[in-house]
Amino acid sequence: MLERDRLPKNPQDPLHPVRQHAVGVLSVAEDVIYAGLGVLLALTAMALLIVALKNAVNATMAGKLDEQAVVLLDQILLVLVVVELLYTVQVSFREHGLITEPFLVVALIASIRRVLVVAAEAPHLAQANQEVFNRAMMELGMLTFMILVLVGCLIILQRKGKPMET
């Protein structure tokens, strides 16, 4: 429940019915927007999945699956990010508020996706100039740190939600 939902309500307030009506209208607008976002994300996920499947079939038929593995993995993880965003919208729609954990999971998947892509490109970057390689290694280090922080946040949130056993 959000902080604003816990505020005391004064039924003696002459604007109370007007405020209730305004809150109701805004709640319906919020639901319509979340539903629209959900539909758009679902369509996007389906389109990305179809493109990834088509690319996987084409790479397999051409005998270049090993060459296209990084691209395919990137596409699959992008589909997963969009699906997790869809789940986040669904939870927000159902709970009428923002829930932290799904956003952290989306950030974690996106970070891991980027780490895998940069790591897969590392052999090619080593042959490029030194500045490009150094930036890629710095990005990997920062992403690794961010992943550790996100995992730590998820662990803290999960422990907070569960009673302590003695």
Secondary structure, DSSP 4 states (H G I P E B T S, - for coil): --GGGGS---TT-TTHHHHHHHHHHHHHHHHHHHHHHHHHHHHHHHHHHHHHHHHHHHHHHTT-HHHHHHHHHHHHHHHHHHHHHHHHHHHHHHHTS--HHHHHHHHHHHHHHHHHHHHHHHHHHHHS-HHHHHHHHHHHHHHHHHHHHHHHHHHHHHHHHSPPP-
